[in-house]
Amino acid sequence: MIDAKITKKSRETADICLIELARPDGSALPAFSAGAHIDLHLGNGLIRQYSLCNHPNEDHRYEIAVLNDPESRGGSRYVHEQLNEGTTLQISEPRNLFPLEAKAERHLLIAGGIGITPILCMAERLNHQGGEFEMHYCTRTPETTAFAERISNSAFADRVEFHHSHTDTPSTMDTKAVMEAQAAGTHLYVCGPNGFMDHVLDTARECGWPEERLHREHFAAEATSQEGDTAFEVQLASSGDVIEIPADRTVLEVLMERDVDVPFSCEEGVCGTCAVRLLEGEPDHRDVFMTPTEHAANEEFAPCCSRAKSKRLVLDI
């Protein structure tokens, strides 16, 4: 964990605040790559993940942008109302589950709303490296468009197209046309609300894009029905202990209750912090950080949300 101080808090739009974090003594922070996020350990006991949106070459600060979501479960509201300049809190080292593909010949960056945070970082990194890319940024109105001035004044402004859906003359993105216009070998990166990302990715698939060229970032897992969930067993490989997991409890909850040490963060299957190696059994994957290919391989298991199709899972714990 890292002790960090809020050195600057400003309003980016009416609903989005920009927060700058640094070590209290001003020393360098751990390096990060475009697409990375950090955990914020908030004073109300919540842990929330936010993408870094400053240039990856900077090591003196981390910058995040937080939307005050009306459907917040307490995290974004706390950031907006309780965190101020001078506040010290704990953060994690950066983790990247949404990296740029180093071997890609070209990159297509698409952001929806607050999904601009990792996408902007990617654009700045690619521009610095001389990478080939174009970027599309979809928001409701110009007034709700975070970083509009920063992007318009950037060295890559001519590679960015803004799309606004709720104006007198809407300029919504023609997703199919964008996909069909891309050169072979282009990789797609999309971040935003789940429905927005699903639309972009489904359109790409309809246009023949292979899964290995599709990359998405998640802010939260979609709600899944617990109807039909049943109890199952988890065996810990290190001790041989067999633990019953009730139908209404997660593996993580039961393991924590028994003082089994498993690192965790989001508890939603988004961040991948709690993932453990799966040695035996058939899981019911419910996380969103692993790809369909990784799910099919059944090599990892997310105890915070996933369950079992078989009677027992053997975990490398």
N, C-alpha and C positions, 0 to 999 in steps of 0.2 A: 504494500500500500504506500501511497505517496501523500504527504501533507501538502495541500495546495491552498493558495490564497486568491480570492477574487480581486484582481487588480483593476478591473474595469467592467462595468455593467452598463449597457446602453440599449436604447430602443431601436430595433432595425425596422420593424413595422408596428402597427398598433397591437398586434398579437404575438410578435416574436421579439425576444430579447437576445442580445449578443453578450456573451460572458467570456472574459479573458482570465485564464488561470495561470499562475506561476508559483514556483517554490517560494516560500517566505524569505529565504536567504538569497534568492535570485540566481541560484545555481542552475545548471542545465537540466532539462527534463529528458526522459528517455526518448529516443528517436521513434518516429512513426512513419508509416507509409500511407499513401493516398487511399482512402476508403476505411481507415481505421476508426475505432471508437474507444471511448473510455467509460468506466462506470463512475457515477457520482454517488457517494454514500451520503444521503441526506439526513438531516437532523431528526426527521420524524421516523427514522428506521427504514425508509425505503431505499432501494438501490435502483438507479435508472441509467440506461446507456444512451450516450449522445455521440454522434459522429463529430470528428474533428474537421473544422472547415478552414483552418489557416494553412499556409504553405508548409509542406513537409520538411523543407530545409530549415525551418525555424526550430530552435531547441530551447528558447527562453520562455515560451508560452504555449498554451493550448487554447484554442478558441472554439466555442460551441455556440450554436443558436438553438433556442428552445421555444417551441410554439406553445402558447397557453391554450391547451386543448380543452374545450368545454366538456369533453367526455373523459377528462383526466381522472385517473384513480388516485391522484394526490401528488404525483411527482412533478409534473410541469407547473401545477398551481403553486407548489411549495417553492420551486425555483423562482417563479415570478414574484411571489409575495414575501418570501422570507430570506432569500439570499441577497446580500448587498455587497458593495465594494468594501473590502476589508475582512469579509467573512472567510474563515479558514475551515476547510473540510477535507475529507479523505477522498482520493480518487485512485483508480487502478492504473496500472501501466497500460498503454495502448494495445489493443488486439485488433487484428484485421481478418474479418470473415468475408470481406468484399474487395479483394485486391484487384488491381489492374493485371491483365494477362500480359506478361512481359514479351511473349512471342507474337502477340497480335500485330498484324500489319497496319490495322486501322481500328479506331475506337468510335463507337456511337454512344454518347452520353445523354440520357433522358431523365429529367427530374420533374417530379410533381410536388408542388408546394414545398413543405419543409424538407422534402427529399433532396433539395438542392445542396444540403450541407456536405455529404461525401462527394457528390458530383462536382461541386465547385473545386474541392481539393484535388480531384482527379484532373480537372481541366488545367489547373495551375501547374500541376506536376507534368502533364503531357506537354504543355506549352514550353516549360523549362527544358524538357528533354528533346524538344523538336519532334514530338510524336504527331502522327496524323490523326485528327479527330474532328468531329462536329458535335455540337451540343444543342439540345432542345429543352426549353424550360417552360413548363406549363403551370399557370396560376389562374386564379379567378379574375383579378384585376391588376393594373399596374401598382395600385396602392398596397396590395397584399404581396407584392413580389420582393422578397428579401434579396439583398445584395445586388439590386438592379444597377445602382450607380457603380459599384465595384466592378461588375462585369462589363458594363458599358465603357468604362475607362481602362479596361485591361488590354493587354497585348493580343488577346485572342477574341476580342469583341466581334470581329467579322466572322467567327465560326459559330456564333451563338444566335439562335432564333428564339424569340419570346412568343409565347402563345397565351392569350387571355380568353377565358370562356364566358365571362360575365361582364361584357362591355356593350356599348351601343352597336359596335361593329366587331363581333367576336372573331378571333383569329385562332380557332382551335387547330390543333395539330392533326394533319392527315396521316395517321399512324401507318396505314398500309403503304402510302406513297413514300414515306420516309424509309420504311423497311426495304421496299423494292428498289430504291435509289442507291443502296449501299453496295460497295465493291465486295467481291468475294473475299473471305478471310476477315471481314470486319467483326469485332466483338461488341456486343450490346451490354450496357450497364444501365440499370433502371432503379430508381429509388423514389418512394412516395407512398401514398395510401395503398393498401393491399389491392383494392379494386382497380386502381390506376395501373399498378404493376401487372396485375393479371391481364388486363386489356392489352398492354404493350407486348407482353410475352406471348400471349395467345395469338396476336396478330403476326408476330415474328415467326411463330411456328407455322401458321397458315401460309406464310410466304416462303417456307422451306428452310428456315434457319435451324441448324442442328443445336441440340441442347448444350453441347460443350462451348458454344459461343454466346450463351445467354447467362447473364449474371444479374442477381437482384440483391437488394438490401432489405432487411426487415426491421421495422420499429416495434412491432408487436405481433404475436401470433393470433390468428383468427380463432374465435371461440369455437370449441368443439363440443359436441354433445357427449355427456357421460352416460347417457341411457344405454343400457346393455353392458356396461363395464362389469367385469367379474373379478373376484379375487385370484391371485396367482402367487407363486413363490419366487423369491430371489435367493440364490446361493452365493455367498462371498467366497471367492476362490482361495483367498489367503487363509481363512480359518475353517472353511467347510460349513459354516453356520448357514442354516436355511431359515429365511424370514418370510413370514406371511404378509402379503400386501393386500389389505382390504379393498373392496371395490370402490370405496369412496375416499381413499387416500393415495397419495403419490408415493413412488419409491423413495424419493428424496425426503419427504416428510417422515416416513417410517425410519429411514436410516439415521436422520438427524436425531430423532427421538431416542435411538439406541446409541447415540454418541459415535456413530461411524463417520469418520472425517471425509467429507466429499465437498470440494469447493463448489460454490454456486454463486449466481448473481441475479439474473432476470427472473428465474423460476417460471418462465413461459416457453422455453424451447427456442429462444431467439439467439442467445449469445454464444452458446456452446461451452460455457465455463464448466458445467457439471458433467460433460460427456465422459463416459468410461468405456473401456474395451469390453465388448460382448464376446464371451467365450463359447457359450452354448445357448440354445433356445431360439425361438422365433419371436421377435419383438413386434409390437404394434407401434411403429414410429409416428410420433405426433409433433416432433420438432420441425422448425423451419430453417435451421441453419445448415443442415446437411442437404446435399443434392439428391435427386431421385436415384442416381447411380450409387451414391454412398448408402442410401437406404437399402437398396437391393443387395449390397455387399454384406450388410448386417455385421459390420465390424465394430460399430460404436452404438451406444445407447444413451439417451438423455433421460436420466432418472427424474427430472423435474416435471415431466409431462407425459412421456411415453409409457406404454404398458406392454403386456405380453399376449401373444396369441397361443403360445404353448403354456403348459402348466407351470413350467419353471424356466427361469433365466439364470445363467451362471455369469456373474460379473467379475471383472479383474479388479477386485477391491480387497 
